[in-house]
Amino acid sequence: QVQLVESGGGLVQAGGSLRLSCVASTSIDSMYDMAWYRQAPGKQRELVANIFSGGNLNYAESVKGRFTISRDNVKNTVYLQMNSLKSEDTAVYYCRATRYSVGVNYWGKGTQVTVSS
């Protein structure tokens, strides 16, 4: 079982920046692919960005060039640097860890990001 705790959300003006963190309760080095998702009110949860155990990255088109995902395996932490925030980025942001060898996903409880226009 892996516990994930997100932090770093808050209220920011459009054009501003936030850095989200997701701390895992166990080592996430070579065993886990990590991702950030978000869910806006009345919408389905959507993928924001992936960072795979081998280091490959993937971003949703809507955040390319503005968001950066990274991981620190020593600190068991995944980050999401969000720049040039827009009102449409307002959502609850969730961290997900996937133990790809067994296909099991773990989710955090989320952190709220609100962007005012």
Buried (B, 14 or more C-beta within 10 A) or exposed (E): EBEBBBEBBEEBEBEBEBBBBBBBEBEBEEBBBBBBBBBBEEEEBEBBBBBBBEEEEBBBEEBEEBBBBBBEBEEBBBBBBBBEBBEEBBBBBBBBBBBEEEEEEBBBEBBEBBBEE
